[in-house]
Amino acid sequence: MPFERGSTLFVAREQEQEQVLGAVLAGRGAAIVGPAGIGKTALLSAVTRRLNAARFGVVWTAATEASREVPFSVFRGLVGIDDRLDYSRAYGLVRAELTRRAGGRVPVVVIDDVHHLDNWSATLTLGLAGEGDVRLVVAAQSGPSTSDAVLALWKDGYLGRLDMAPLSPAGSAELVNALVGAETARSTMDILYQWTGGNPLFLTELVRHARATRQLVVAGGLWWWRGALALPPGLADLFDRRLRGLAPAHQDALAAVAMGEPLSLPVLDAVAPGVVESLEDQGLVCTAESDGQITVRLGQPMLGAAVWHRLPRLRRRRLAAALLGVRTPTTPDPVTLARWQLDASGPVDAGLLIRAAEATCRHDPELARGFARRALARSSAAAVPLAAALVELGNPDEARQVLDQARDAATTPGGRLRLAIALAAHRCWVDRDPAGAADELVGLRSRTAAPWARAAVDGAHALVLLFDGRTATALRIAERLLHESARGPGVAAARLALATSLALTGATADAVALTGIAAADNATPAYLSGLMAAVRAFTDVWRASEPRLPASDPAYGRWPSAGRPQSTEWTLLGGYLQWVRGNRQDAIARLREAVVQQSGGQRLFRTEATCWLAVCLAEDRQPDSAERALAAGRPDGVAVLPGQVQWARAAVAVARGNLTAASTSIRDAVAAARAAGCWAVEVEYLTYAAWLVPSRPPADIADRLALAARHVDASRLVAGAAAVLALHRGDGAELLDHAIRLDTLGMRGEARRLAELAAAALREQGGGRRGDAVVLASRLRDRLGVTRPAAPLAALTAREMEIAALAAGGLPDREISRRLAVSVRTVESHLTRVYRKLDVHSRRDLPPVLDRG
């Protein structure tokens, strides 16, 4: 039967193409082996298209599961084979037809799904492989049993075997971008890769279905995933064939895992006993052990969608009730229990539903909305997570209406207080009026007498003040609350406000210590734990520690998380870290995504995302793009870092060459940081201001920077400040030391600029550090991927450049060997090669050559 090629795009498989093509050109052919959907058929097509039609005559055919009982089934389309033919006559007819079709060329037989070959066709195919003058290219699915004749094709060495692996994350991104015709957001690619494991068929069907159902949408010039995983119709049949023959107990077990994974083994055995091993052998589930407990997950995320697709309502109801009835030492998390309660269609626990809604309202607002709406009839407290979910879903007016109605209906002082605090928070982050929200909370506190109630108001007040740029005031309120209360309402919010304020005011060690205390408190709400993890990571960036970036949900990505399954790196902080490290293009890519993410929901960090992106674009000499970013992102009064907008304006002015305007804007940023009491932020701005005119930083800027740096214990910030202060003194050796320090701390951009200034100063001053300057410049070029100098220095290796530079600086061979930890003989050998390559006769001739390079 003629083979109908699939419509999956073929990308990121160059190496596999070359391997199969080489096996056809230089051998008897190749066998491509891999799971369903991995791209075997597309690889067959790509290879045969590259074969020279003047040399090779290609014949396509394919086997099917239905044809396994039909003798010579795949060859019946070639010749008139019928059931009366024996093997010898059939083989002769096929061989003659291949020769006729080739017409003097080399016959190439392509057989897709060779694992479905009937025994007669398999034996005939093996015979063709054994002759040697026919090339065979076959594709087989890994896993299912095949005949001995098919296995012999590669086991006996006739065909080279290629095991196709899933696409890498980069290859998956290339495929998805080709499917949508544009760039896909990194976080969306993360979730698509997590769901599909890099399977090209799964990716293709998922993307095409998502575009048709508007689960993939364009925002900010990027494609974004919106919504939960749903099984595309194009994959439903594929999974149905795999699940159709399962026994009822196996189906129950798979459905139970899909309803609560990771599901503990005792719970699963109570619902569907004795089937886990069989399901694991089939690759349908996988198990893992942690802390003495075995948990069970589905073997592949798309399988979960397939199980849900096939799960009848009554079976789901029965299984949910059974799962709720199992008693084990460990209790499932509130979200899982809440799901089971709703699926069981029985009595519900309103408190449990509220806890589940609180846990999911920021990363799965659709689910949280369902929990909260069900609980709202029994408790007005459900209005708070319901409103948060509605805001994340883009319904802020409905959210306020829910809060207003719930406040009016609340019957207890505690309930009214919680809703009043939620309304103030809504005014701060949704209405973008932190000053008005702070006034509301001040008035609320004045009408509140109970200590626990005042603590709840103070915690919210500290956070609102923090986002209003009143860092020092937020710090004082948070400190007072934590001094008076170790637990209770408001304590977690106060810890977050205090840790952030300590970091911004320069006491980063104290901030890190406080984040550790918060991490150990299991009572901290999930979203506050995520924000605390972000504070810790941000502080680590300033402290030159290796930050553990917080996670975030791939679908929305607005909120940092302390860590969740199916999560991705929080884009906002990842972009800032790349900027600090000097990786500007990567920073721009991440921050573009962060701006889109922070433009929805509560938009906590929209100002920071927009301004960081504008700074990066300006430094990349794209002032117009930076201006457009500022206009589109609309920075406003809600910001944790004071002076961000002024800093971004300064960067844009620098990119336009207007240093006067830049100086004015950066001084405004410094003033904003100073007014807020943020020494650390002020150091960052002052350092930036000093670089505007690196040859002569203004005296007042340098004096203020020296003062501010003494209040900050963050290594990266202090190192940057010390480096620009050294510009005042102008000593080349000192500048070189600072450049080395900045490079060690990962501050590549500043290190490179400082190294250039150091090299220039040392060339003027002469002396023994000249060689050190050349060594550092060479190392920075190699590390940063900068083009190496023109000949003759380009002929030198990195090690030869180092030794030549040190020798030019006057160091003897023994001192060079000690400094570079090599033998004296090695130094002498390298110098001999250096003299030959540079056409000089001694180390006295090196300085002018290196200076010219």
C-alpha positions in Angstrom: 0.0 0.0 0.0 1.4 3.5 -0.7 2.4 5.4 2.3 0.7 8.7 3.2 3.2 11.0 4.8 2.2 12.8 8.0 1.9 16.5 8.3 4.3 17.0 11.3 7.0 19.6 10.6 10.5 18.2 10.6 13.0 20.4 12.4 16.1 20.0 14.7 17.0 16.6 13.3 20.1 17.4 11.2 22.4 14.9 12.9 19.8 12.0 12.5 19.4 12.9 8.8 23.1 12.7 8.2 23.4 9.4 10.1 20.6 7.7 8.1 21.8 9.2 4.8 25.3 8.0 5.4 23.9 4.5 6.1 22.1 4.5 2.7 25.0 5.9 0.7 27.8 3.8 2.3 25.9 0.7 3.6 22.8 -1.3 3.1 20.5 1.2 4.8 19.1 2.0 8.2 16.5 1.1 10.7 14.9 4.0 12.6 13.5 3.0 16.0 11.5 5.1 18.4 8.2 5.5 20.2 5.0 6.7 18.5 5.0 10.3 17.4 8.8 10.7 17.7 9.2 11.7 14.1 10.3 8.5 12.4 8.0 9.0 9.3 9.2 12.6 9.0 12.8 11.4 9.1 12.1 8.8 6.4 10.6 11.6 4.2 13.5 14.0 4.8 16.2 11.4 4.0 14.5 10.2 0.8 14.0 13.8 -0.4 17.8 14.2 -0.1 18.6 11.1 -2.2 19.8 11.9 -5.7 16.9 10.8 -8.0 19.4 10.1 -10.8 21.2 7.5 -8.7 18.4 6.1 -6.5 14.9 4.8 -7.3 12.8 5.1 -4.1 9.7 2.9 -3.5 7.5 3.7 -0.4 5.3 1.2 1.4 3.9 0.8 5.0 2.7 -1.9 7.2 -0.4 -1.7 9.4 -1.7 -3.6 12.4 -4.7 -4.7 10.4 -2.5 -6.3 7.7 -0.4 -8.5 10.0 -2.4 -11.6 9.0 -2.3 -11.0 5.3 0.7 -12.7 3.5 3.1 -10.3 1.7 0.7 -7.4 2.6 3.1 -4.5 2.1 4.3 -5.8 -1.3 0.9 -6.4 -2.8 0.8 -2.8 -4.1 4.1 -3.4 -6.0 3.2 -6.7 -7.8 0.2 -8.9 -8.3 0.9 -11.2 -5.3 -2.0 -13.4 -4.3 -2.4 -16.0 -1.5 -1.4 -18.9 -3.8 2.2 -17.7 -4.3 4.9 -19.3 -2.2 7.9 -17.4 -0.9 10.3 -18.0 -3.8 7.9 -16.8 -6.5 6.9 -13.8 -4.4 10.5 -12.9 -3.8 11.3 -13.1 -7.5 8.4 -11.0 -8.5 9.2 -8.2 -5.9 12.9 -8.3 -6.8 12.1 -8.0 -10.5 9.7 -5.1 -10.0 12.2 -3.2 -7.9 14.8 -3.6 -10.6 12.3 -2.5 -13.3 11.2 0.6 -11.3 14.8 1.6 -10.5 15.7 1.6 -14.2 19.4 1.2 -13.7 19.5 3.1 -10.5 20.0 1.6 -7.0 16.6 0.4 -5.6 15.7 2.0 -2.2 12.8 0.4 -0.4 11.2 2.5 2.4 9.0 0.6 4.8 7.2 2.5 7.6 5.9 0.8 10.7 8.0 -2.3 9.9 7.1 -3.8 13.3 3.6 -4.5 11.9 5.0 -6.7 9.0 3.4 -10.0 8.5 5.8 -13.0 8.8 6.0 -13.5 5.0 6.8 -9.8 4.3 9.3 -9.8 7.2 11.2 -12.8 5.7 11.1 -11.3 2.2 12.4 -7.9 3.6 15.3 -9.8 5.4 16.1 -11.5 2.1 16.3 -8.1 0.3 18.6 -6.8 3.0 20.9 -9.8 2.7 21.5 -9.3 -1.1 23.2 -6.0 -0.6 22.3 -4.3 -3.9 19.0 -3.1 -2.5 19.0 -0.3 0.1 16.4 -0.5 2.9 15.2 2.3 5.1 12.7 1.1 7.7 11.0 2.7 10.7 9.9 0.6 13.7 8.1 1.5 16.9 10.0 0.7 20.0 8.2 -1.5 22.6 5.9 -3.8 20.7 7.0 -7.3 19.9 8.2 -7.9 16.3 9.1 -11.0 14.4 12.6 -12.4 14.5 13.1 -11.6 10.8 12.5 -7.9 11.5 14.7 -7.9 14.6 17.4 -9.5 12.5 17.5 -6.5 10.1 19.6 -4.6 12.7 20.6 -7.3 15.2 22.5 -9.2 12.5 24.1 -6.0 11.2 22.3 -5.6 7.8 21.0 -2.2 8.7 22.4 0.5 10.9 20.1 1.2 13.8 19.2 4.7 14.9 17.3 5.1 18.1 15.4 8.4 17.8 15.2 10.4 21.0 12.6 13.1 21.8 13.5 16.6 20.8 15.6 18.7 23.2 14.0 21.8 24.7 15.7 23.8 22.1 14.5 21.5 19.3 11.0 21.6 20.7 11.1 25.4 20.7 12.2 25.4 17.1 9.3 23.1 16.1 6.7 25.2 18.0 8.0 28.5 16.6 7.8 27.0 13.1 4.2 25.9 13.7 3.0 29.3 14.9 5.3 31.3 12.6 6.6 33.4 15.4 8.4 33.3 18.7 6.9 31.5 21.7 7.3 32.6 25.3 9.9 30.7 27.2 7.4 29.8 30.0 5.0 28.5 27.4 7.7 26.4 25.9 8.5 25.0 29.3 5.0 23.8 29.9 4.6 22.4 26.4 7.9 20.5 26.8 6.8 19.2 30.3 3.5 18.0 28.8 4.9 16.4 25.7 8.5 15.3 26.7 9.7 16.7 23.3 7.5 14.3 21.3 7.1 16.0 17.9 3.6 14.5 17.2 2.3 15.5 20.6 3.7 19.0 20.2 2.3 19.4 16.7 -1.2 18.3 17.6 -1.2 20.2 20.9 -0.2 23.5 19.2 -2.6 23.2 16.3 -5.5 22.3 18.6 -4.5 25.1 21.0 -4.5 27.7 18.2 -7.9 26.6 17.0 -9.4 26.8 20.5 -7.5 30.0 21.4 -5.5 28.3 24.2 -2.5 29.8 22.4 -2.7 33.6 22.1 -0.4 36.4 21.1 0.6 39.1 23.6 3.6 41.3 23.5 4.7 39.8 20.2 5.0 36.3 21.7 2.7 33.3 21.8 1.4 32.3 25.2 -0.5 29.2 26.5 -3.7 30.0 28.4 -5.7 27.3 30.1 -5.4 23.7 31.3 -4.1 20.7 29.3 -6.8 19.2 27.1 -6.4 16.2 24.8 -6.3 17.3 21.1 -8.7 15.2 18.9 -5.7 14.2 16.8 -4.2 12.4 19.7 -7.4 10.9 21.2 -7.3 7.8 18.9 -3.6 7.2 19.6 -4.2 7.0 23.4 -7.5 5.3 23.1 -5.8 2.3 21.3 -3.4 2.1 24.3 -6.1 2.3 26.9 -9.0 0.4 25.3 -8.0 -3.1 26.2 -7.3 -2.4 29.9 -9.2 -4.4 32.5 -11.6 -2.5 34.7 -9.3 -2.6 37.7 -6.5 -1.1 35.6 -8.8 1.6 34.3 -9.8 2.4 37.9 -6.2 2.7 39.0 -5.2 5.0 36.1 -8.2 7.2 36.8 -7.4 7.4 40.5 -3.8 8.4 39.8 -5.1 11.0 37.3 -7.4 12.4 40.0 -4.8 12.7 42.6 -1.2 12.3 41.5 1.2 11.9 43.1 -1.0 9.3 44.8 0.5 7.2 47.7 0.7 3.5 46.9 -1.5 2.5 50.0 -4.3 4.8 48.8 -4.1 3.4 45.2 -4.0 -0.2 46.4 -7.1 0.4 48.6 -9.0 1.6 45.5 -7.6 -0.8 42.8 -5.5 -3.5 44.5 -2.7 -5.4 42.9 -2.4 -3.6 39.5 0.4 -1.1 40.0 3.2 -3.5 38.9 1.4 -4.4 35.7 0.7 -0.7 34.9 4.3 0.2 35.5 5.5 -2.7 33.3 3.4 -1.2 30.5 4.8 2.3 31.1 1.5 3.7 32.1 2.5 4.7 35.6 5.8 5.3 37.4 6.7 5.0 41.0 9.1 6.9 43.3 10.1 6.5 46.9 10.7 9.4 49.3 11.0 9.4 53.1 9.9 5.8 53.1 6.7 6.4 51.1 6.1 5.2 47.6 4.1 7.5 45.3 2.6 6.8 41.9 2.4 9.1 38.9 1.2 8.7 35.4 3.9 7.7 32.9 3.3 10.8 30.8 1.3 14.0 31.3 -0.6 13.6 28.0 -1.8 10.3 29.3 -3.5 12.1 32.2 -5.5 14.2 29.7 -6.4 11.0 27.8 -7.6 9.3 31.0 -9.7 12.3 31.8 -11.1 12.4 28.3 -12.3 8.8 28.7 -13.5 9.1 32.3 -17.3 8.9 32.7 -18.9 11.0 35.3 -20.2 8.1 37.3 -16.8 6.4 37.5 -15.2 9.6 38.6 -17.9 10.1 41.3 -17.4 6.5 42.5 -13.6 6.7 42.6 -13.6 10.1 44.4 -15.8 8.7 47.1 -13.6 5.7 47.4 -10.5 7.9 47.7 -12.0 10.0 50.4 -12.9 6.9 52.3 -9.3 5.7 52.5 -7.5 6.3 55.8 -3.7 6.5 55.7 -1.1 8.0 58.0 -0.5 10.8 55.5 -3.3 13.1 54.4 -3.4 14.4 50.8 -3.0 18.2 50.3 -6.1 20.4 50.6 -6.3 20.9 46.8 -6.5 17.2 46.1 -9.0 16.6 48.9 -11.1 19.5 47.7 -11.1 18.1 44.1 -12.3 14.7 45.5 -15.1 16.3 47.5 -16.4 18.1 44.5 -16.1 15.0 42.2 -17.8 12.8 44.8 -20.9 15.1 44.7 -21.5 14.7 48.4 -21.2 17.0 51.4 -18.3 19.5 51.2 -16.2 21.1 53.8 -16.3 24.9 53.2 -13.1 25.5 55.2 -11.2 22.9 53.1 -12.5 24.5 49.9 -11.4 27.9 51.0 -7.9 26.6 51.9 -7.7 25.0 48.4 -8.8 28.2 46.7 -6.2 30.2 48.7 -3.5 27.7 47.5 -4.5 27.9 43.9 -6.0 31.4 43.2 -2.7 32.8 41.8 -1.4 29.9 39.7 -4.7 28.1 38.8 -7.4 30.7 39.1 -10.0 28.7 37.1 -9.8 25.9 39.7 -9.7 28.3 42.6 -12.8 30.1 41.3 -14.7 26.8 41.3 -13.6 26.0 44.9 -14.4 29.5 46.2 -17.8 29.8 44.5 -18.9 26.4 46.0 -17.7 27.6 49.5 -19.1 31.1 49.3 -22.7 30.0 50.1 -21.4 28.8 53.5 -18.7 31.3 54.4 -18.0 34.9 53.4 -14.3 34.2 53.8 -14.4 32.5 50.4 -14.8 35.9 48.9 -11.1 36.8 49.4 -9.6 33.9 47.3 -12.5 34.2 44.9 -11.7 37.9 44.3 -8.0 37.1 43.9 -8.8 34.4 41.3 -11.1 36.8 39.4 -8.4 39.4 39.3 -6.0 36.9 37.9 -8.6 35.9 35.3 -9.0 39.6 34.2 -12.2 40.4 36.0 -11.3 43.1 38.5 -14.7 44.8 38.7 -16.4 41.5 39.5 -13.8 40.9 42.1 -14.5 44.2 43.9 -18.2 43.5 43.7 -17.7 40.1 45.3 -15.7 41.7 48.2 -18.2 44.5 48.7 -21.1 42.1 48.9 -19.3 39.7 51.2 -18.3 42.6 53.6 -21.9 43.8 53.8 -23.1 40.2 54.5 -20.3 39.3 57.0 -21.7 38.6 60.5 -18.5 38.5 62.6 -15.9 41.2 63.4 -13.1 38.9 62.1 -14.9 38.3 58.8 -15.6 42.0 58.2 -12.0 42.9 59.1 -10.5 40.4 56.6 -12.7 41.7 53.8 -11.9 45.3 54.7 -8.2 44.4 54.4 -8.8 42.6 51.1 -10.6 45.7 49.7 -7.6 47.9 50.7 -5.3 45.5 49.0 -7.5 45.6 45.9 -7.3 49.4 45.9 -3.5 49.2 46.2 -2.6 46.6 43.5 -5.6 46.5 41.2 -6.7 50.2 41.3 -3.0 51.2 41.5 -3.6 53.5 44.5 -1.2 52.5 47.3 -1.4 55.8 49.0 -5.2 55.6 49.2 -5.0 52.0 50.4 -2.6 53.0 53.1 -5.0 55.7 54.3 -7.8 53.1 54.4 -5.7 50.9 56.6 -4.8 53.7 58.9 -8.4 54.5 59.4 -9.3 50.8 59.8 -6.7 50.5 62.6 -8.0 53.5 64.4 -11.4 51.7 64.6 -9.9 48.4 65.8 -9.1 47.6 69.4 -8.3 43.9 69.5 -4.5 43.2 69.4 -4.9 40.4 66.9 -7.0 42.6 64.6 -4.4 45.5 64.8 -1.7 43.0 63.9 -3.6 41.9 60.9 -4.0 45.5 59.7 -0.4 46.3 60.5 0.9 43.4 58.4 -1.2 44.5 55.4 -0.2 48.2 56.0 3.5 47.4 56.0 3.2 45.6 52.6 1.2 48.5 51.1 3.7 51.0 52.3 6.5 48.9 50.8 4.8 49.0 47.4 4.2 52.7 47.8 8.0 53.4 48.0 7.9 54.2 51.7 10.4 51.6 52.7 11.7 53.0 56.0 8.1 53.4 57.3 7.2 49.9 56.2 10.3 48.6 58.0 9.3 50.3 61.3 5.8 49.0 61.3 6.9 45.5 60.4 9.6 45.5 63.1 7.1 46.7 65.7 4.5 44.0 64.8 7.1 41.2 64.9 8.4 42.5 68.2 4.9 42.2 69.7 3.6 39.1 67.9 5.4 35.9 66.9 2.2 34.3 65.4 -1.2 35.3 64.2 -2.7 37.4 61.4 -0.4 39.8 59.7 2.9 38.1 60.9 3.7 36.5 57.6 3.0 39.8 55.7 5.1 41.7 58.2 8.0 39.2 57.7 7.9 39.7 54.0 7.8 43.5 54.3 10.6 43.5 56.8 12.9 41.2 54.8 12.4 43.2 51.7 13.0 46.5 53.5 16.1 45.2 55.1 17.5 44.2 51.8 16.7 47.5 50.2 18.2 49.5 53.1 21.4 47.5 52.8 21.1 45.0 55.7 21.1 42.0 53.3 22.5 39.6 55.8 19.6 40.3 58.2 17.2 39.9 55.2 18.6 36.5 54.3 18.3 35.3 57.9 14.7 36.4 58.1 13.8 34.6 54.9 15.2 31.4 56.5 12.9 31.9 59.5 9.9 32.4 57.2 10.7 29.3 55.1 10.5 27.2 58.3 7.1 28.5 59.2 4.5 26.1 57.7 1.7 28.6 58.5 2.9 31.1 55.9 0.5 31.3 53.0 1.8 29.9 49.7 1.9 33.1 47.8 3.8 34.9 50.6 6.2 32.0 50.7 6.8 32.5 47.0 7.4 36.2 47.4 9.8 35.5 50.3 11.7 33.1 48.1 11.9 35.9 45.5 13.3 38.3 48.1 15.9 35.8 49.1 17.0 35.2 45.5 17.1 39.0 44.7 19.2 39.6 47.8 21.5 36.8 46.8 22.0 38.5 43.4 23.2 41.6 45.2 25.3 39.6 47.7 27.1 37.7 44.8 25.8 34.4 46.1 24.5 31.9 43.5 20.8 32.6 43.7 18.2 29.9 43.7 15.6 31.5 41.5 12.0 31.0 42.6 9.7 28.9 40.4 6.5 30.1 38.8 3.5 28.5 37.1 4.2 28.2 33.3 0.7 29.4 32.3 0.6 32.8 34.0 4.1 33.3 35.5 3.2 36.4 37.5 3.8 35.1 41.0 7.0 33.5 42.3 6.6 30.2 44.0 8.7 28.4 46.6 8.5 25.4 44.2 5.7 23.4 42.6 5.4 20.5 40.1 5.3 21.6 36.5 6.8 24.9 37.2 9.3 27.1 35.4 11.9 29.7 36.5 10.3 33.0 37.5 11.0 35.1 34.4 11.2 38.5 36.1 14.0 37.8 38.4 15.7 35.6 35.8 15.9 38.6 33.5 17.4 40.9 36.2 20.0 38.3 37.0 21.0 38.0 33.4 21.4 41.8 33.2 23.6 41.8 36.3 25.8 39.1 34.7 26.1 41.2 31.5 24.0 38.8 29.3 22.0 41.6 27.8 20.2 39.7 25.0 19.1 37.0 27.3 18.0 39.6 29.8 15.9 41.4 27.1 14.2 38.2 26.0 13.2 37.3 29.6 12.1 40.8 30.6 9.9 41.1 27.5 8.1 38.1 28.8 8.0 39.4 32.3 6.4 42.7 31.2 3.5 40.7 29.6 3.2 38.5 32.7 3.2 41.5 35.1 0.6 43.3 33.0 -2.2 41.0 34.2 -3.6 40.0 37.5 -2.5 42.2 40.5 0.5 43.5 38.4 2.7 43.6 41.5 6.0 44.1 39.7 4.8 45.8 36.4 7.0 48.9 37.2 10.1 46.9 37.8 9.6 44.6 34.8 9.0 47.6 32.5 11.9 49.7 33.8 14.4 46.8 33.8 13.5 46.0 30.2 13.8 49.7 29.2 17.3 49.9 30.8 18.4 46.8 29.0 17.1 48.0 25.6 18.7 51.4 26.1 22.0 49.8 27.0 21.6 47.7 23.8 21.4 51.0 21.9 17.7 50.7 21.2 16.4 53.9 22.8 13.2 54.0 20.6 12.3 50.4 21.7 13.0 51.4 25.3 10.7 54.4 25.0 8.0 52.2 23.6 8.4 49.7 26.4 8.0 52.5 29.0 4.9 53.7 27.2 3.3 50.3 26.8 4.1 49.1 30.3 2.9 52.3 32.0 5.0 52.4 35.2 3.0 53.9 38.0 3.0 54.5 41.7 3.1 50.8 42.7 6.7 49.8 43.0 9.0 48.1 45.5 12.2 49.7 44.2 12.0 53.5 44.4 13.3 55.6 41.5 13.0 52.9 38.8 11.3 55.2 36.3 13.9 57.9 36.7 16.7 55.3 36.3 15.1 54.0 33.1 14.8 57.6 31.7 18.4 58.1 32.4 19.4 55.0 30.5 17.3 56.2 27.5 18.9 59.6 27.6 22.4 58.0 27.7 21.5 55.9 24.6 20.5 59.1 22.8 23.7 60.8 23.8 22.1 63.4 26.0 24.3 63.1 29.1 22.8 66.3 30.7 19.3 64.8 30.7 20.7 61.5 31.9 22.5 63.1 34.8 19.3 64.9 35.8 17.2 61.7 35.7 19.7 59.6 37.6 20.0 62.2 40.3 16.2 62.2 40.6 16.4 58.4 41.0 19.1 58.8 43.7 16.9 61.3 45.5 13.9 58.9 45.4 16.0 56.1 46.9 17.5 58.4 49.5 14.0 59.6 50.6 12.9 56.0 51.0 15.9 55.1 53.1 17.1 52.5 50.5 20.9 52.6 50.8 21.3 49.6 48.6 19.2 51.0 45.8 21.0 54.3 46.1 24.3 52.6 45.7 23.1 50.9 42.5 21.9 54.3 41.1 25.0 56.2 42.2 27.3 53.6 40.6 25.3 54.0 37.4 25.6 57.8 37.6 29.4 57.5 38.1 29.7 55.5 34.9 28.1 58.2 32.8 31.4 60.0 32.7 33.9 57.3 33.8 37.0 59.4 33.2 35.8 62.0 35.7 32.9 61.0 38.0 31.4 64.1 39.6 32.8 64.7 43.1 29.4 64.9 44.8 28.4 61.6 43.3 31.6 60.0 44.4 31.3 61.4 47.9 27.7 60.2 48.3 28.6 56.8 46.9 31.4 56.4 49.4 29.0 57.2 52.2 26.1 55.0 50.9 28.4 52.0 50.3 29.4 52.0 54.0 25.7 51.2 54.9 25.5 48.2 52.5 26.8 44.6 53.1 26.0 43.3 49.6 29.2 42.2 47.8 28.2 42.9 44.2 26.9 46.4 45.0 29.9 47.3 47.1 32.4 45.9 44.6 30.8 48.0 41.8 30.9 51.1 44.0 34.5 50.6 44.9 35.4 50.1 41.3 34.0 53.4 40.1 35.4 55.2 43.1 38.8 54.0 42.0 38.3 55.9 38.8 38.8 59.1 40.7 42.3 57.9 41.7 43.1 56.8 38.2 45.8 54.3 39.2 45.9 51.6 36.5 47.0 48.8 38.8 44.2 49.5 41.2 41.7 49.6 38.4 43.0 46.3 37.2 42.5 44.8 40.6 38.9 46.0 40.7 38.3 44.7 37.1 39.5 41.3 38.2 37.2 41.4 41.2 34.2 42.4 39.1 34.9 39.6 36.7 35.1 37.1 39.5 31.7 38.3 40.8 30.1 37.7 37.4 29.7 41.4 36.6 31.1 41.0 33.1 30.0 44.3 31.5 31.5 46.5 34.2 34.6 44.3 34.4 35.2 44.7 30.7 34.8 48.5 30.7 37.1 48.8 33.8 39.6 46.5 32.2 39.8 48.7 29.1 40.3 51.8 31.3 42.9 49.9 33.4 44.8 48.8 30.2 44.8 52.4 29.0 46.1 53.7 32.3 48.8 51.1 32.6 50.0 51.7 29.1 50.5 55.3 30.1 52.1 54.5 33.4 54.2 51.6 32.3 55.5 49.3 35.0 55.1 45.6 35.9 51.3 45.5 35.7 51.2 46.1 31.9 51.2 42.3 31.3 48.4 41.8 33.8 46.2 44.2 31.9 46.8 42.3 28.7 46.2 39.0 30.4 42.9 40.2 31.8 41.8 41.7 28.5 42.5 38.4 26.7 40.6 36.4 29.3 37.6 38.7 29.1 37.6 38.5 25.4 37.5 34.7 25.5 34.9 34.5 28.2 32.6 37.1 26.7 32.9 35.8 23.2 34.5 39.1 21.9 36.4 38.9 18.6 40.1 38.4 19.2 42.6 41.0 18.0 43.8 41.1 14.5 47.0 39.3 13.5 49.7 38.8 14.7 48.2 38.4 18.2 45.3 36.3 16.8 47.9 33.6 16.1 48.6 33.2 19.8 46.7 30.7 22.0 45.1 32.0 25.2 48.0 30.5 27.3 50.6 32.0 24.9 48.9 35.4 25.3 49.0 35.1 29.1 52.7 34.2 29.1 53.7 36.8 26.6 51.8 39.5 28.5 53.5 38.6 31.8 56.9 38.4 30.2 56.3 41.9 28.6 55.6 43.2 32.1 59.1 42.2 33.2 58.3 39.0 35.1 61.0 36.3 35.0 60.2 32.8 33.8 60.2 31.4 37.3 57.7 34.0 38.6 55.5 33.4 35.5 55.5 29.6 36.2 54.5 30.3 39.9 51.7 32.6 38.9 50.2 30.3 36.3 51.0 27.0 38.1 53.0 25.6 35.2 56.6 24.4 35.0 59.5 26.7 34.0 60.1 24.5 31.0 56.5 25.0 29.9 57.0 28.8 30.1 60.2 28.6 28.1 58.5 26.5 25.4 55.5 28.8 25.1 57.8 31.9 24.8 59.8 30.2 22.0 56.5 29.7 20.1 55.4 33.3 20.9 58.7 34.8 19.5 58.3 32.8 16.3 54.6 33.7 15.8 55.2 37.4 16.5 58.5 37.5 14.6 60.4 39.0 17.6 63.7 37.9 19.2 63.3 38.5 23.0 60.9 39.6 25.7 62.2 43.2 25.3 60.5 43.2 21.9 57.1 42.1 23.3 55.7 45.4 24.8 55.2 47.4 21.6 53.7 44.4 19.8 51.2 43.8 22.6 50.3 47.4 22.9 49.5 47.6 19.2 47.3 44.5 19.6 
